[in-house]
Amino acid sequence: MSNPPFFHDASGCVRFSVMVGGHPVAASVRRETLRYRFHTSENADPLETFGLHVEEIDAAVRRRLACGSPAPVMLREYDLAVAT
């Protein structure tokens, strides 16, 4: 079992883990990345935004890992771009 996601004030990131192959992989996503990708207000709670889109965010972490990114994974806006 992994730890619950939390907002880390000093870095401005939601830190979380994704279970991959039975092991937790550490990851993070900046508040601004969540805001820009999911079109929330500047005052939106990043943990709430994260929770509403956790499946998409977890999938982005798995894609990065599949492409060879080492852990911990720091998601960028590009990683969460809408597929066209």
HELIX and SHEET records of a PDB file:
HELIX    1   1 ARG A   31  PHE A   38  1                                   8    
HELIX    2   2 PRO A   46  LEU A   52  1                                   7    
HELIX    3   3 VAL A   54  ALA A   66  1                                  13    
HELIX    4   4 GLU A   77  LEU A   80  5                                   4    
SHEET    1   A 4 PHE A   6  HIS A   8  0                                        
SHEET    2   A 4 CYS A  13  VAL A  20 -1                                        
SHEET    3   A 4 HIS A  23  ARG A  30 -1                                        
SHEET    4   A 4 VAL A  73  LEU A  75  1                                        
END                                                                             
